[in-house]
Amino acid sequence: MLSETIKNRLSLEKIYKAQQSIKGVVQTTPLVFMKNFSEEYQANIYFKREDVQVVRSYKIRGAYNKIQGLSKEELKKGIVCASAGNHAQGVAYACKKLEVSAVIFMPVTTPHQKIEQVRMFGGEFVEVRLFGDSFDDSQNAADEFCKAKNSTFVHPFDDLDVIAGQGTIGLEILNDVDTAVDYLFLPVGGGGLASGVGSVFKELSPSTKIIGVEPKGAPSLTVSLEKGANTTLDEIEKFVDGAAVKRMGDITFNFCKELLDGTDTICEGLTCATILKVYNENALVVEPAGALSIAALEQHKEQIKGKTIVCIVSGGNNDITRMEEMKERALLYRGLKHYFIIKFPQRAGALKEFVVDVLGETDDIAYFEYTKKNNRAEGPAIVGIELKSKKDFDPLVERMKQKGFLGEYLNDNPELFQFLI
């Protein structure tokens, strides 16, 4: 059950009111039984499909609930927000629907697809400004702009009306599921989704274990829980852009530390492998943040056997131009892609010997960079090799050593490896 402090700040009635406020604008998304995942993990697994929401993410819920509840005076001042993409789309859609002007700050690193979606949803009511390398940089710029222009700021997660809007997902899940939910996996970035949905489940389904899932490269909640206070991370990996924040909300941190039964961090490679899996097996397009809850199944497979599981698929705004990088990261995670510095002897036939005597029958050269001079391969060369099976790696390295080709294994050298992917 919720503590009185949390209840007083975000009552269940407030979330029910939000459900009525967004009705007719925000879609009631499906709760889908996933046969292939259920068979693989020997559990009853459902996906809450926020990737098919009107702006392809849940963020429209909180954004619309917040903006429609503002006074005429607040709306006249114009709306300002900062976002890595999905909140921006929700704000843009809401502003066009309500005919309100907005200035939206987004990181320069935001995938192009998300930027264009914001412009499409907002039309003439929205101006996009790209600033900084992370959400936190954009938020600082938005704060300064807001103060200078006396505009109305719509926070992506650290706001009770926004949190209440996200909480409507929890009401829909519990309305649609026909059995008790044992585990709920949901992504955590700023914490708004976890705060809203967690509040609903603690009241209406207190036996459900709620697991917050973060990207390994941006574990703001995990670090904050370890330190006992909301903590700003010095550096983050920005790949999972929808959940990559240096600091989660102060309001949401207080909610999450009470509401969540556990946290998990997912490496970016597993996230990418999950994206490719659901695309290949289920024809679902999910973004990195949207894949976090699904990826967590792999790390909890023993605990969830025989249980009923709900994974919130938070969004489907995946930029197709990133798919090659995702494939690369997935192969690296699975141990199927390896990079080496190869020492080729400065003699004719060295490359042929490497291909014939070192590579296995199913090994494939996927990357090759070398300097050629006087018609001879002049070492060293950087070689990327793709394997069919992880177990082929050790024999490959042993053959390299025996033939005198092995220079350096680059996968374990982050300073050099970062230039290859």
C-alpha positions, 0 to 999 in steps of 0.5 A, spaced: 500 500 500 502 507 498 504 511 504 500 517 506 505 522 503 504 519 496 497 518 497 496 525 498 500 527 493 498 523 487 491 520 489 488 514 485 482 519 484 487 524 480 489 518 475 482 516 474 480 524 473 486 524 468 483 518 464 477 522 463 481 528 461 485 524 455 479 520 453 478 521 445 485 524 444 489 518 447 488 511 445 487 505 449 492 501 447 492 493 447 495 488 452 497 483 447 499 476 449 505 474 446 505 466 445 513 466 442 515 469 449 511 465 453 513 459 450 521 461 451 520 463 458 515 458 460 510 464 463 504 468 461 507 474 458 503 480 455 506 486 452 502 493 453 503 496 446 504 503 447 508 503 441 501 503 437 499 510 441 497 516 437 504 519 437 508 512 438 509 512 445 506 513 452 508 520 453 502 523 450 498 521 456 502 526 461 503 531 456 496 532 454 493 531 461 498 537 463 496 542 458 489 541 457 489 543 465 492 549 464 489 556 465 487 560 459 493 565 462 498 560 462 496 557 455 497 564 452 504 565 455 506 559 450 508 552 452 516 550 453 519 543 454 525 539 453 525 532 451 529 527 447 523 526 443 517 522 445 515 527 450 516 533 445 512 529 440 506 528 446 507 536 447 507 538 440 500 533 438 497 536 444 499 544 442 496 543 435 490 539 438 489 545 443 491 550 438 497 553 443 504 555 441 510 551 443 518 552 443 521 545 444 528 544 446 531 537 444 538 535 444 542 535 438 543 528 438 536 526 438 535 521 432 532 525 426 526 521 425 524 524 432 525 531 430 521 530 424 515 527 428 515 533 432 515 538 427 509 533 423 505 533 430 506 540 432 505 543 425 505 551 425 504 551 433 511 548 434 518 551 434 524 546 435 530 548 438 536 543 438 541 544 444 546 540 447 548 533 447 543 530 452 536 531 455 539 535 461 543 540 457 536 541 453 532 542 459 537 547 462 536 551 456 529 550 456 529 553 463 533 559 461 528 560 456 522 559 460 524 564 465 526 570 460 520 569 456 515 568 462 512 562 459 509 555 461 514 549 462 511 542 461 516 538 465 517 531 461 516 527 468 517 531 474 510 533 475 504 530 478 499 532 472 504 528 467 505 523 472 497 522 473 497 522 465 502 516 465 498 512 470 492 511 466 496 506 463 496 502 469 488 503 469 488 500 462 492 494 464 488 492 470 482 493 466 484 488 461 488 483 464 484 477 466 488 474 472 493 477 477 499 480 475 505 477 478 511 481 475 510 488 471 517 490 468 517 498 466 522 502 463 525 508 467 528 514 465 526 520 468 521 516 472 514 519 470 512 512 468 514 508 473 511 513 478 504 513 475 503 506 473 506 504 480 502 508 484 496 504 480 498 498 482 500 499 489 493 501 490 489 496 486 494 490 485 499 490 491 501 483 490 505 485 483 512 486 483 514 492 480 521 492 476 524 498 474 529 497 468 534 502 466 539 502 461 546 500 463 549 506 461 545 511 464 543 508 471 540 514 474 535 511 479 540 505 481 545 509 483 541 514 487 538 508 490 545 506 492 547 513 495 540 514 498 539 520 495 537 523 488 544 523 484 546 526 478 551 522 474 557 525 471 557 521 464 551 517 461 551 513 454 546 516 450 544 510 446 537 509 449 535 516 448 528 515 451 531 513 458 538 516 458 538 522 463 543 524 468 538 525 473 531 523 474 526 527 477 526 529 485 519 528 485 519 521 481 525 519 485 521 519 491 515 515 488 520 510 485 524 508 491 517 507 495 513 504 489 518 499 486 520 492 488 526 492 484 531 495 479 535 492 473 540 495 468 540 492 461 546 493 457 545 496 450 547 490 446 542 486 449 537 492 448 539 491 441 538 484 440 531 485 443 529 490 438 532 485 432 528 479 436 521 482 436 522 485 429 524 478 426 519 474 430 513 479 431 514 484 426 514 489 432 518 496 431 520 498 438 525 503 440 531 502 445 527 505 451 521 501 449 525 494 449 528 495 456 522 491 459 522 486 454 530 485 455 529 484 462 525 478 461 532 474 459 535 477 466 529 474 470 528 468 466 528 463 473 524 468 477 518 469 472 517 461 470 510 460 471 508 467 472 504 472 469 508 478 466 506 484 463 512 488 460 510 496 458 513 497 451 513 504 452 515 507 445 516 505 437 519 511 435 525 507 432 530 511 427 531 506 421 538 509 420 540 506 426 539 499 425 546 497 422 549 500 429 543 496 433 545 489 429 553 491 430 551 492 438 547 485 438 552 481 434 558 484 439 553 482 445 552 475 443 559 474 442 559 473 434 563 479 432 570 480 434 575 486 432 583 484 431 589 488 429 592 482 425 600 482 424 600 480 416 607 478 414 610 483 409 610 478 403 606 475 398 600 470 400 600 472 407 592 474 406 591 468 402 594 464 408 590 468 413 583 466 410 585 459 408 589 457 414 586 461 420 579 462 418 574 457 420 569 454 415 563 459 417 567 465 419 566 471 415 570 477 414 566 483 415 571 489 416 578 490 413 582 496 413 589 496 411 595 499 408 597 497 401 604 498 398 608 495 392 602 491 391 603 487 398 599 487 404 603 491 409 601 490 416 598 491 421 590 491 419 584 492 423 580 486 421 572 484 424 570 477 424 563 475 424 562 468 427 556 463 426 557 461 433 560 464 440 564 457 441 568 458 435 571 464 438 577 461 442 579 456 436 579 462 432 584 466 436 588 459 437 589 459 430 591 466 429 597 465 435 599 459 432 600 462 425 603 468 428 597 473 426 594 475 432 596 482 434 591 485 439 584 484 440 580 490 440 573 488 443 576 489 450 580 496 448 574 501 449 579 507 447 580 504 440 574 500 439 569 506 440 572 508 433 569 502 430 562 502 432 
